Amino acid sequence: MKSNELRMGLGTLLIDERRRKVDQIESMIADFERAAGELEREIKTEQDRAGIHDPDHFAYPTYARAARQRRENIEHSVGQLNLKLAEAKAALGAAVESKAVERIADEGRAA
């Protein structure tokens, strides 16, 4: 009986750890999206100040150009994090499913 309890406890720890990973990735995505939004506002402000909205224009503001690059880098990172989030959610789902199967098996043995 002790080994079943230990296995169930380990399953719970695994689920908790995978849930924390999902939460952490979601938090990072939210932070990055917030930063990208702030950069977008700064770009717009700088473009409006300079009166030039075309990034290919020779006098396009240097700060706006750099902010655009940072925003693109952040958006790329968000894309990568979304892939990791999908993997983390799949791992969490597998851990939850495994724990449910173990619980059903244990209930079947106890009956």
All heavy atoms as an XYZ file, in Angstrom:
872
protein
N       0.820     -1.196      0.000
C       0.000      0.000      0.000
C       0.863      1.259      0.000
O       0.534      2.226     -0.651
C      -0.933     -0.047      1.218
C      -1.966      1.039      1.217
S      -3.099      0.789     -0.143
C      -4.462      1.719      0.425
N       1.981      1.216      0.706
C       2.853      2.391      0.779
C       3.390      2.765     -0.595
O       3.502      3.941     -0.902
C       4.021      2.136      1.737
C       3.609      1.985      3.167
C       3.484      3.330      3.781
C       3.198      3.138      5.268
N       2.760      4.322      5.902
N       3.722      1.772     -1.423
C       4.265      2.090     -2.745
C       3.214      2.776     -3.614
O       3.544      3.665     -4.401
C       4.801      0.838     -3.434
O       3.757     -0.053     -3.727
N       1.960      2.362     -3.488
C       0.890      3.029     -4.241
C       0.744      4.481     -3.794
O       0.571      5.375     -4.619
C      -0.443      2.307     -4.056
C      -0.494      0.990     -4.805
O       0.307      0.772     -5.712
N      -1.407      0.130     -4.431
N       0.807      4.719     -2.492
C       0.700      6.090     -1.968
C       1.882      6.932     -2.442
O       1.712      8.097     -2.801
C       0.631      6.074     -0.443
C      -0.663      5.494      0.100
C      -0.639      5.293      1.610
O       0.321      5.729      2.262
O      -1.606      4.706      2.119
N       3.070      6.324     -2.445
C       4.254      7.039     -2.905
C       4.123      7.389     -4.380
O       4.399      8.524     -4.787
C       5.511      6.191     -2.667
C       6.832      6.800     -3.129
C       7.098      8.102     -2.379
C       7.960      5.815     -2.914
N       3.662      6.433     -5.169
C       3.488      6.668     -6.604
C       2.450      7.763     -6.847
O       2.651      8.648     -7.676
C       3.076      5.369     -7.300
C       3.103      5.480     -8.815
C       2.858      4.166     -9.534
N       1.541      3.626     -9.236
C       1.322      2.490     -8.561
N       2.323      1.768     -8.118
N       0.099      2.060     -8.343
N       1.368      7.746     -6.100
C       0.330      8.765     -6.242
C       0.875     10.135     -5.838
O       0.584     11.143     -6.481
C      -0.900      8.405     -5.405
C      -1.632      7.151     -5.878
S      -2.317      7.301     -7.516
C      -3.774      8.237     -7.147
N       1.694     10.160     -4.785
C       2.292     11.419     -4.347
C       3.251     11.968     -5.385
O       3.277     13.175     -5.644
N       4.037     11.083     -5.985
C       4.966     11.511     -7.038
C       4.201     12.024     -8.258
O       4.609     12.998     -8.894
C       5.902     10.366     -7.435
C       6.945      9.978     -6.392
C       7.715      8.748     -6.855
C       7.880     11.126     -6.098
N       3.083     11.383     -8.554
C       2.253     11.836     -9.667
C       1.720     13.240     -9.414
O       1.699     14.085    -10.309
N       1.321     13.502     -8.176
C       0.831     14.832     -7.809
C       1.942     15.865     -7.925
O       1.723     16.962     -8.431
C       0.262     14.815     -6.372
O      -0.811     13.875     -6.314
C      -0.247     16.181     -5.967
N       3.149     15.503     -7.470
C       4.286     16.419     -7.582
C       4.601     16.724     -9.043
O       4.897     17.871     -9.395
C       5.517     15.836     -6.895
C       5.499     15.808     -5.374
C       6.719     15.066     -4.836
C       5.444     17.215     -4.821
N       4.545     15.708     -9.884
C       4.814     15.891    -11.308
C       3.783     16.831    -11.928
O       4.129     17.734    -12.684
C       4.813     14.542    -12.033
C       5.103     14.573    -13.528
C       6.503     15.122    -13.788
C       4.943     13.195    -14.121
N       2.519     16.630    -11.586
C       1.458     17.497    -12.105
C       1.677     18.930    -11.644
O       1.581     19.875    -12.434
C       0.069     16.979    -11.673
C      -0.247     15.678    -12.418
C      -1.008     18.033    -11.919
C      -1.473     14.960    -11.914
N       1.988     19.100    -10.362
C       2.228     20.448     -9.824
C       3.397     21.127    -10.534
O       3.319     22.308    -10.882
C       2.497     20.403     -8.318
C       1.258     20.039     -7.519
O       0.131     20.114     -8.066
O       1.421     19.675     -6.334
N       4.472     20.381    -10.750
C       5.650     20.947    -11.418
C       5.321     21.336    -12.857
O       5.691     22.418    -13.323
C       6.798     19.928    -11.388
C       8.086     20.429    -12.001
C       8.426     19.731    -13.301
O       8.170     18.524    -13.412
O       8.914     20.405    -14.205
N       4.569     20.513    -13.556
C       4.205     20.815    -14.942
C       3.205     21.970    -15.008
O       3.259     22.787    -15.924
C       3.678     19.565    -15.638
C       4.821     18.568    -15.824
C       4.522     17.457    -16.724
N       5.735     16.679    -16.933
C       5.738     15.459    -17.415
N       4.605     14.885    -17.769
N       6.872     14.812    -17.577
N       2.328     22.057    -14.023
C       1.390     23.179    -13.972
C       2.140     24.491    -13.732
O       1.830     25.513    -14.340
C       0.358     22.938    -12.868
C      -0.778     23.944    -12.893
C      -1.918     23.540    -11.985
N      -2.669     22.457    -12.622
C      -3.044     21.325    -12.022
N      -2.737     21.109    -10.776
N      -3.721     20.422    -12.674
N       3.159     24.453    -12.857
C       3.977     25.645    -12.609
C       4.704     26.075    -13.886
O       4.813     27.269    -14.169
C       4.996     25.390    -11.491
C       4.431     25.578    -10.095
C       5.526     25.561     -9.037
N       6.270     24.307     -8.987
C       5.905     23.232     -8.303
N       4.803     23.237     -7.605
N       6.657     22.151     -8.322
N       5.184     25.108    -14.636
C       5.888     25.432    -15.884
C       4.941     26.109    -16.869
O       5.302     27.108    -17.505
C       6.503     24.175    -16.493
C       7.308     24.468    -17.735
C       8.120     23.290    -18.168
C       8.949     23.698    -19.373
N      10.170     22.973    -19.487
N       3.729     25.589    -16.994
C       2.731     26.203    -17.880
C       2.452     27.641    -17.423
O       2.448     28.572    -18.231
C       1.427     25.365    -17.912
C       0.280     26.152    -18.544
C       1.652     24.053    -18.656
N       2.239     27.821    -16.120
C       1.968     29.160    -15.583
C       3.126     30.109    -15.841
O       2.926     31.276    -16.192
C       1.678     29.091    -14.079
C       0.367     28.393    -13.757
O      -0.473     28.236    -14.666
O       0.188     27.999    -12.585
N       4.346     29.617    -15.672
C       5.534     30.446    -15.879
C       5.643     30.891    -17.340
O       5.904     32.066    -17.625
C       6.788     29.674    -15.472
C       8.074     30.449    -15.663
C       9.297     29.602    -15.355
O       9.289     28.392    -15.503
N      10.355     30.266    -14.920
N       5.424     29.980    -18.255
C       5.504     30.317    -19.679
C       4.399     31.306    -20.040
O       4.646     32.276    -20.766
C       5.446     29.048    -20.558
C       6.693     28.183    -20.320
C       5.321     29.421    -22.032
C       6.623     26.803    -20.967
N       3.186     31.088    -19.523
C       2.094     32.016    -19.805
C       2.409     33.414    -19.271
O       2.115     34.423    -19.929
C       0.786     31.500    -19.205
C       0.212     30.318    -19.943
C      -1.015     29.720    -19.290
O      -1.224     29.897    -18.075
O      -1.773     29.044    -20.014
N       3.027     33.472    -18.112
C       3.414     34.757    -17.523
C       4.468     35.455    -18.392
O       4.391     36.672    -18.624
C       3.946     34.539    -16.111
O       4.409     35.735    -15.558
N       5.435     34.685    -18.869
C       6.473     35.261    -19.736
C       5.862     35.795    -21.029
O       6.219     36.888    -21.486
C       7.543     34.209    -20.046
C       8.409     33.854    -18.867
S       9.521     32.463    -19.198
C      10.556     33.150    -20.476
N       4.933     35.058    -21.604
C       4.275     35.503    -22.832
C       3.530     36.807    -22.581
O       3.631     37.757    -23.371
C       3.334     34.410    -23.380
C       4.151     33.237    -23.938
C       2.395     34.981    -24.453
C       3.327     32.019    -24.296
N       2.809     36.877    -21.475
C       2.063     38.101    -21.141
C       3.016     39.283    -20.961
O       2.745     40.382    -21.451
C       1.230     37.887    -19.885
N       4.134     39.058    -20.281
C       5.128     40.125    -20.086
C       5.699     40.595    -21.424
O       5.841     41.796    -21.662
C       6.267     39.660    -19.182
C       5.854     39.487    -17.730
O       4.771     39.990    -17.345
O       6.617     38.840    -16.984
N       6.033     39.645    -22.289
C       6.589     39.997    -23.599
C       5.562     40.747    -24.449
O       5.903     41.711    -25.139
C       7.074     38.762    -24.338
C       8.411     38.244    -23.884
C       9.096     38.803    -22.825
C       9.001     37.176    -24.537
C      10.325     38.330    -22.419
C      10.245     36.689    -24.140
C      10.907     37.269    -23.080
N       4.316     40.295    -24.412
C       3.277     40.975    -25.190
C       3.048     42.395    -24.677
O       2.835     43.315    -25.464
C       1.982     40.162    -25.173
C       2.086     38.914    -26.027
C       0.869     38.021    -25.955
O       0.067     38.140    -24.983
O       0.716     37.180    -26.855
N       3.131     42.562    -23.375
C       3.005     43.898    -22.789
C       4.166     44.792    -23.263
O       3.960     45.942    -23.660
C       2.981     43.782    -21.263
C       2.248     44.854    -20.556
C       2.055     44.630    -19.048
N       2.700     43.487    -18.417
C       2.125     42.307    -18.189
N       0.876     42.085    -18.546
N       2.789     41.337    -17.586
N       5.377     44.254    -23.250
C       6.551     45.006    -23.697
C       6.435     45.362    -25.179
O       6.767     46.481    -25.587
C       7.828     44.206    -23.443
N       5.942     44.428    -25.985
C       5.767     44.697    -27.418
C       4.736     45.799    -27.631
O       4.916     46.672    -28.501
C       5.352     43.423    -28.154
N       3.679     45.790    -26.835
C       2.671     46.848    -26.931
C       3.236     48.209    -26.560
O       2.928     49.220    -27.218
N       4.063     48.242    -25.517
C       4.704     49.503    -25.122
C       5.634     50.009    -26.226
O       5.651     51.210    -26.534
C       5.485     49.312    -23.822
C       4.614     49.126    -22.602
C       5.410     48.769    -21.357
O       6.644     48.956    -21.341
O       4.781     48.287    -20.394
N       6.392     49.100    -26.821
C       7.270     49.493    -27.925
C       6.455     50.024    -29.107
O       6.851     50.999    -29.748
C       8.144     48.320    -28.363
C       9.318     48.004    -27.450
C       9.953     46.675    -27.841
C      10.353     49.119    -27.485
N       5.332     49.394    -29.383
C       4.478     49.846    -30.484
C       4.010     51.282    -30.237
O       4.030     52.120    -31.152
C       3.278     48.908    -30.649
C       2.396     49.248    -31.831
C       3.125     49.161    -33.158
O       3.959     48.265    -33.346
O       2.850     50.014    -34.029
N       3.626     51.586    -29.002
C       3.202     52.953    -28.679
C       4.372     53.936    -28.821
O       4.196     55.046    -29.334
C       2.621     53.007    -27.266
C       1.214     52.432    -27.172
C       0.588     52.635    -25.808
N       1.243     51.876    -24.741
C       1.083     50.570    -24.522
N       0.277     49.883    -25.310
N       1.702     49.969    -23.542
N       5.547     53.522    -28.379
C       6.726     54.385    -28.506
C       7.082     54.631    -29.977
O       7.452     55.747    -30.356
C       7.915     53.774    -27.771
C       7.764     53.791    -26.264
C       8.928     53.126    -25.550
O       9.998     52.956    -26.162
O       8.749     52.772    -24.374
N       6.968     53.599    -30.787
C       7.246     53.738    -32.224
C       6.278     54.745    -32.831
O       6.685     55.657    -33.558
C       7.141     52.367    -32.934
C       8.271     51.437    -32.482
C       7.135     52.540    -34.451
C       8.044     49.977    -32.838
N       4.998     54.587    -32.529
C       3.978     55.493    -33.063
C       4.251     56.929    -32.626
O       4.184     57.859    -33.445
C       2.594     55.040    -32.576
C       1.455     55.945    -32.963
C       0.805     55.478    -34.224
C      -0.473     56.247    -34.488
N      -0.267     57.461    -35.245
N       4.588     57.111    -31.352
C       4.883     58.450    -30.843
C       6.069     59.060    -31.576
O       6.041     60.231    -31.977
C       5.166     58.395    -29.326
O       4.003     57.890    -28.663
C       5.519     59.746    -28.768
N       7.118     58.262    -31.763
C       8.325     58.762    -32.435
C       8.040     59.076    -33.904
O       8.514     60.088    -34.440
C       9.457     57.736    -32.308
C      10.785     58.207    -32.799
C      11.399     59.335    -31.971
O      10.923     59.619    -30.859
O      12.366     59.950    -32.474
N       7.267     58.243    -34.552
C       6.906     58.496    -35.945
C       6.074     59.774    -36.060
O       6.298     60.592    -36.955
C       6.111     57.321    -36.519
C       6.928     56.086    -36.749
C       6.067     54.910    -37.175
O       4.850     54.873    -36.966
N       6.710     53.917    -37.780
N       5.123     59.941    -35.148
C       4.286     61.139    -35.167
C       5.129     62.391    -34.911
O       4.933     63.419    -35.543
C       3.167     61.037    -34.122
C       2.116     60.008    -34.489
O       2.088     59.555    -35.657
O       1.325     59.639    -33.596
N       6.064     62.295    -33.987
C       6.936     63.424    -33.661
C       7.763     63.834    -34.877
O       7.894     65.010    -35.192
C       7.865     63.061    -32.498
C       8.725     64.241    -32.009
C       9.849     63.792    -31.098
N      10.777     62.870    -31.728
C      11.700     63.205    -32.646
N      11.802     64.432    -33.065
N      12.499     62.293    -33.155
N       8.287     62.819    -35.587
C       9.135     63.094    -36.753
C       8.311     63.376    -38.010
O       8.818     63.967    -38.960
C      10.069     61.918    -37.003
N       7.059     62.936    -37.998
C       6.219     63.110    -39.184
C       6.569     62.138    -40.296
O       6.185     62.340    -41.446
N       7.297     61.083    -39.977
C       7.703     60.081    -40.975
C       7.274     58.708    -40.463
O       7.693     58.262    -39.403
C       9.230     60.113    -41.202
C       9.655     61.493    -41.681
C       9.645     59.032    -42.194
C      11.143     61.703    -41.713
N       6.419     58.067    -41.260
C       5.877     56.768    -40.848
C       6.410     55.614    -41.705
O       6.127     54.460    -41.413
C       4.346     56.801    -40.906
C       3.761     57.771    -39.931
N       3.412     57.423    -38.658
C       3.495     59.104    -40.043
C       2.944     58.482    -38.018
N       2.986     59.521    -38.839
N       7.162     55.926    -42.724
C       7.703     54.915    -43.636
C       9.089     54.488    -43.159
O      10.038     55.273    -43.200
C       7.798     55.494    -45.049
C       8.361     54.508    -46.053
O       8.533     53.315    -45.706
O       8.642     54.930    -47.197
N       9.229     53.229    -42.708
C      10.531     52.767    -42.213
C      11.630     52.785    -43.269
O      12.813     52.777    -42.942
C      10.274     51.334    -41.738
C       8.823     51.134    -41.753
C       8.204     52.215    -42.579
N      11.251     52.829    -44.551
C      12.250     52.849    -45.623
C      12.705     54.269    -45.977
O      13.642     54.427    -46.762
C      11.693     52.156    -46.874
C      11.450     50.675    -46.641
O      12.219     50.056    -45.861
O      10.497     50.130    -47.231
N      12.048     55.241    -45.383
C      12.420     56.639    -45.649
C      13.803     56.913    -45.055
O      14.131     56.438    -43.970
C      11.382     57.575    -45.034
C      11.533     59.004    -45.439
N      12.417     59.862    -44.832
C      10.898     59.719    -46.413
C      12.313     61.050    -45.390
N      11.404     60.991    -46.353
N      14.622     57.689    -45.776
C      15.997     57.936    -45.319
C      16.061     58.657    -43.981
O      17.030     58.504    -43.238
C      16.781     58.711    -46.393
C      16.414     60.163    -46.487
C      17.126     61.110    -45.758
C      15.355     60.577    -47.283
C      16.788     62.458    -45.835
C      15.017     61.910    -47.364
C      15.728     62.865    -46.638
N      15.036     59.432    -43.643
C      15.057     60.196    -42.396
C      14.198     59.559    -41.301
O      13.877     60.212    -40.305
C      14.581     61.623    -42.660
N      13.856     58.285    -41.491
C      13.053     57.593    -40.474
C      13.814     57.637    -39.149
O      15.027     57.411    -39.114
C      12.805     56.146    -40.913
C      11.827     55.399    -40.049
C      10.467     55.646    -40.140
C      12.262     54.435    -39.154
C       9.557     54.946    -39.356
C      11.369     53.729    -38.371
C      10.010     53.999    -38.474
O       9.107     53.299    -37.690
N      13.126     57.938    -38.053
C      13.813     58.093    -36.765
C      14.583     56.836    -36.344
O      14.063     55.721    -36.400
C      12.678     58.366    -35.783
C      11.518     58.805    -36.611
C      11.689     58.165    -37.953
N      15.805     57.046    -35.920
C      16.669     55.941    -35.496
C      16.072     55.188    -34.317
O      16.107     53.958    -34.269
C      18.069     56.472    -35.125
O      18.593     57.176    -36.251
C      19.009     55.354    -34.745
N      15.508     55.929    -33.362
C      14.907     55.263    -32.194
C      13.751     54.370    -32.626
O      13.614     53.247    -32.151
C      14.417     56.282    -31.155
C      13.733     55.582    -30.007
C      14.485     54.921    -29.046
C      12.355     55.524    -29.928
C      13.875     54.227    -28.014
C      11.721     54.834    -28.908
C      12.486     54.197    -27.955
O      11.877     53.504    -26.947
N      12.914     54.865    -33.560
C      11.784     54.063    -34.032
C      12.283     52.802    -34.734
O      11.719     51.720    -34.550
C      10.902     54.891    -34.970
N      13.363     52.942    -35.504
C      13.930     51.774    -36.197
C      14.423     50.724    -35.177
O      14.150     49.534    -35.307
C      15.075     52.217    -37.103
C      15.607     51.131    -38.017
C      16.692     51.629    -38.952
N      16.410     52.906    -39.586
C      15.666     53.074    -40.685
N      15.133     52.029    -41.267
N      15.476     54.272    -41.198
N      15.119     51.189    -34.156
C      15.632     50.276    -33.125
C      14.484     49.649    -32.336
O      14.516     48.447    -32.027
C      16.580     51.023    -32.192
N      13.470     50.433    -32.039
C      12.317     49.912    -31.294
C      11.556     48.886    -32.122
O      11.067     47.882    -31.582
C      11.399     51.062    -30.875
N      11.466     49.131    -33.426
C      10.809     48.151    -34.305
C      11.556     46.822    -34.268
O      10.950     45.753    -34.208
C      10.741     48.668    -35.747
C       9.749     49.787    -35.952
C       9.893     50.381    -37.356
N       9.551     49.421    -38.398
C       8.328     49.217    -38.864
N       7.328     49.922    -38.387
N       8.107     48.334    -39.811
N      12.882     46.897    -34.307
C      13.690     45.671    -34.266
C      13.495     44.938    -32.941
O      13.343     43.717    -32.919
C      15.172     45.996    -34.488
C      16.054     44.767    -34.529
C      15.692     43.841    -35.678
O      15.588     44.256    -36.820
N      15.481     42.569    -35.377
N      13.484     45.680    -31.848
C      13.257     45.053    -30.542
C      11.886     44.406    -30.482
O      11.722     43.294    -29.980
C      13.408     46.082    -29.411
C      14.840     46.413    -29.091
C      14.990     47.122    -27.753
N      14.257     48.350    -27.649
C      14.673     49.546    -28.058
N      15.859     49.669    -28.630
N      13.926     50.610    -27.901
N      10.876     45.113    -31.007
C       9.519     44.565    -31.009
C       9.457     43.282    -31.833
O       8.854     42.292    -31.424
C       8.531     45.588    -31.568
C       7.077     45.111    -31.428
C       6.126     45.890    -32.274
N       6.498     45.692    -33.670
C       6.382     46.602    -34.613
N       5.917     47.789    -34.334
N       6.734     46.346    -35.861
N      10.120     43.273    -32.993
C      10.152     42.059    -33.821
C      10.842     40.910    -33.097
O      10.396     39.755    -33.177
C      10.839     42.351    -35.155
C      10.020     43.230    -36.072
C      10.775     43.671    -37.307
O      11.863     43.130    -37.591
O      10.267     44.588    -37.997
N      11.920     41.217    -32.385
C      12.614     40.178    -31.604
C      11.703     39.620    -30.514
O      11.670     38.405    -30.285
C      13.895     40.732    -30.988
C      14.966     41.023    -32.015
O      14.913     40.561    -33.145
N      15.955     41.818    -31.625
N      10.975     40.509    -29.856
C      10.050     40.074    -28.811
C       8.947     39.203    -29.410
O       8.590     38.158    -28.855
C       9.457     41.285    -28.059
C      10.535     41.913    -27.164
C       8.240     40.886    -27.241
C      10.123     43.228    -26.528
N       8.420     39.623    -30.552
C       7.366     38.839    -31.206
C       7.875     37.461    -31.615
O       7.146     36.465    -31.501
C       6.803     39.599    -32.403
C       5.983     40.810    -31.988
C       5.604     41.718    -33.137
O       6.145     41.551    -34.259
O       4.774     42.626    -32.910
N       9.115     37.388    -32.051
C       9.717     36.089    -32.374
C       9.809     35.228    -31.105
O       9.491     34.034    -31.130
C      11.099     36.279    -32.999
C      11.817     34.999    -33.260
N      11.471     34.149    -34.287
C      12.838     34.397    -32.599
C      12.252     33.084    -34.258
N      13.096     33.215    -33.251
N      10.232     35.854    -30.011
C      10.333     35.127    -28.739
C       8.968     34.632    -28.283
O       8.848     33.512    -27.768
C      10.951     36.021    -27.659
O      12.285     36.332    -27.981
N       7.934     35.436    -28.478
C       6.576     35.015    -28.120
C       6.178     33.791    -28.942
O       5.584     32.834    -28.416
C       5.563     36.168    -28.292
C       4.129     35.662    -28.236
C       5.784     37.236    -27.231
N       6.526     33.803    -30.205
C       6.232     32.637    -31.049
C       6.914     31.381    -30.541
O       6.304     30.303    -30.474
N       8.176     31.514    -30.152
C       8.914     30.372    -29.607
C       8.300     29.915    -28.278
O       8.188     28.715    -28.013
C      10.389     30.730    -29.406
C      11.134     31.038    -30.695
C      11.150     29.848    -31.632
O      11.480     28.748    -31.229
N      10.786     30.061    -32.874
N       7.922     30.878    -27.454
C       7.307     30.539    -26.162
C       5.953     29.860    -26.362
O       5.587     28.969    -25.582
C       7.154     31.780    -25.285
C       8.430     32.262    -24.623
C       8.210     33.631    -23.969
C       8.932     31.260    -23.591
N       5.214     30.255    -27.385
C       3.938     29.591    -27.659
C       4.140     28.124    -28.016
O       3.332     27.274    -27.634
C       3.168     30.330    -28.757
C       2.415     31.519    -28.219
O       1.827     31.459    -27.136
N       2.418     32.611    -28.959
N       5.230     27.827    -28.733
C       5.551     26.425    -29.026
C       5.872     25.667    -27.735
O       5.396     24.546    -27.520
C       6.735     26.337    -29.993
C       6.518     26.886    -31.394
C       7.827     26.851    -32.193
C       5.433     26.102    -32.112
N       6.680     26.297    -26.876
C       7.025     25.669    -25.597
C       5.786     25.506    -24.720
O       5.648     24.511    -24.010
C       8.085     26.479    -24.867
C       9.456     26.403    -25.494
C      10.493     27.050    -24.610
C      11.863     27.014    -25.234
N      12.406     25.691    -25.419
N       4.875     26.475    -24.793
C       3.637     26.392    -24.020
C       2.798     25.207    -24.476
O       2.257     24.465    -23.641
C       2.849     27.697    -24.145
C       1.509     27.747    -23.409
C       1.713     27.545    -21.907
C       0.812     29.074    -23.682
N       2.701     25.007    -25.767
C       1.942     23.867    -26.293
C       2.553     22.554    -25.804
O       1.822     21.635    -25.389
C       1.906     23.910    -27.815
N       3.880     22.476    -25.811
C       4.559     21.267    -25.318
C       4.303     21.084    -23.830
O       4.044     19.960    -23.366
C       6.058     21.361    -25.571
C       6.450     21.307    -27.024
C       7.927     21.620    -27.250
O       8.672     21.800    -26.252
O       8.336     21.698    -28.416
N       4.387     22.167    -23.070
C       4.190     22.087    -21.617
C       2.756     21.687    -21.288
O       2.518     20.898    -20.373
C       4.542     23.424    -20.963
N       1.796     22.207    -22.040
C       0.391     21.830    -21.812
C       0.154     20.366    -22.152
O      -0.593     19.675    -21.458
C      -0.537     22.734    -22.620
C      -0.701     24.105    -22.013
C      -1.686     24.945    -22.807
C      -1.945     26.274    -22.118
N      -2.932     27.090    -22.857
N       0.805     19.895    -23.205
C       0.670     18.481    -23.568
C       1.268     17.599    -22.474
O       0.680     16.567    -22.103
C       1.351     18.210    -24.907
N       2.420     18.002    -21.938
C       3.053     17.233    -20.861
C       2.186     17.242    -19.613
O       2.053     16.218    -18.928
C       4.443     17.798    -20.553
N       1.573     18.384    -19.319
C       0.672     18.465    -18.167
C      -0.534     17.560    -18.375
O      -0.918     16.807    -17.476
C       0.226     19.916    -17.946
C      -0.855     20.137    -16.888
C      -0.384     19.654    -15.518
C      -1.258     21.609    -16.841
N      -1.099     17.610    -19.554
C      -2.248     16.752    -19.855
C      -1.906     15.275    -19.729
O      -2.691     14.490    -19.182
N      -0.719     14.903    -20.183
C      -0.290     13.501    -20.079
C      -0.108     13.102    -18.614
O      -0.478     11.988    -18.219
C       1.008     13.297    -20.847
N       0.439     14.003    -17.807
C       0.640     13.703    -16.384
C      -0.703     13.560    -15.672
O      -0.885     12.655    -14.853
C       1.486     14.792    -15.723
N      -1.642     14.433    -15.992
C      -2.975     14.361    -15.375
C      -3.664     13.069    -15.796
O      -4.258     12.368    -14.971
C      -3.820     15.602    -15.761
C      -5.277     15.415    -15.381
C      -3.246     16.851    -15.107
N      -3.560     12.732    -17.070
C      -4.184     11.501    -17.564
C      -3.554     10.268    -16.911
O      -4.256      9.348    -16.501
C      -4.039     11.424    -19.084
C      -4.752     10.246    -19.698
C      -4.642     10.248    -21.206
O      -4.750     11.326    -21.804
O      -4.459      9.149    -21.766
N      -2.236     10.264    -16.784
C      -1.538      9.149    -16.159
C      -1.971      8.983    -14.700
O      -2.205      7.870    -14.237
C      -0.032      9.372    -16.237
O       0.659      8.355    -15.547
N      -2.080     10.101    -14.002
C      -2.506     10.055    -12.596
C      -3.932      9.513    -12.499
O      -4.243      8.715    -11.612
C      -2.423     11.457    -11.992
C      -3.027     11.555    -10.617
C      -2.034     11.923     -9.616
C      -2.769     12.180     -8.310
N      -2.043     11.837     -7.192
N      -4.814      9.922    -13.414
C      -6.195      9.445    -13.404
C      -6.245      7.941    -13.661
O      -6.993      7.219    -12.998
C      -7.019     10.200    -14.449
N      -5.430      7.470    -14.594
C      -5.396      6.031    -14.896
C      -4.895      5.255    -13.675
O      -5.459      4.207    -13.323
C      -4.505      5.752    -16.139
C      -4.206      4.273    -16.286
C      -5.165      6.304    -17.387
N      -3.849      5.773    -13.007
C      -3.332      5.118    -11.799
C      -4.391      5.069    -10.703
O      -4.541      4.064    -10.015
C      -2.092      5.842    -11.279
C      -0.858      5.598    -12.105
C       0.356      6.339    -11.559
O       0.325      6.782    -10.393
O       1.335      6.485    -12.309
N      -5.130      6.171    -10.546
C      -6.159      6.219     -9.504
C      -7.253      5.187     -9.781
O      -7.699      4.463     -8.903
C      -6.756      7.626     -9.409
C      -7.664      7.795     -8.199
C      -8.304      9.164     -8.112
N      -9.339      9.282     -9.136
C      -9.335     10.113    -10.145
N      -8.346     10.952    -10.319
N     -10.333     10.149    -11.016
N      -7.657      5.107    -11.040
C      -8.706      4.129    -11.417
C      -8.183      2.723    -11.185
O      -8.917      1.854    -10.666
C      -9.132      4.352    -12.884
C      -9.899      5.669    -13.000
C      -9.981      3.192    -13.380
C     -10.154      6.111    -14.431
N      -6.936      2.464    -11.546
C      -6.353      1.131    -11.342
C      -6.289      0.795     -9.861
O      -6.588     -0.338     -9.447
C      -4.966      1.058    -11.971
N      -5.884      1.764     -9.038
C      -5.819      1.543     -7.594
C      -7.189      1.292     -7.005
O      -7.340      0.447     -6.115
C      -5.143      2.728     -6.890
C      -3.648      2.767     -7.125
O      -3.076      1.726     -7.550
O      -3.042      3.834     -6.865
N      -8.196      2.003     -7.483
C      -9.554      1.792     -6.998
C     -10.055      0.397     -7.392
O     -10.748     -0.264     -6.635
C     -10.494      2.864     -7.557
C     -10.289      4.229     -6.948
C     -11.078      5.320     -7.647
O     -11.784      5.035     -8.653
O     -10.966      6.479     -7.216
N      -9.627     -0.048     -8.585
C     -10.020     -1.387     -9.042
C      -9.375     -2.481     -8.193
O      -9.997     -3.500     -7.899
N      -8.109     -2.244     -7.781
C      -7.426     -3.219     -6.932
C      -8.024     -3.261     -5.536
O      -8.059     -4.297     -4.881
C      -5.936     -2.873     -6.826
C      -5.168     -3.278     -8.045
C      -3.671     -3.055     -7.830
N      -3.139     -2.542     -9.071
C      -2.580     -1.367     -9.248
N      -2.412     -0.557     -8.223
N      -2.150     -0.991    -10.414
N      -8.485     -2.105     -5.069
C      -9.018     -2.013     -3.708
C     -10.401     -2.654     -3.617
O     -10.802     -3.104     -2.549
C      -9.102     -0.545     -3.270
N     -11.102     -2.713     -4.739
C     -12.471     -3.246     -4.707
C     -12.508     -4.736     -4.725
O     -11.734     -5.525     -4.608
C     -13.245     -2.745     -5.906
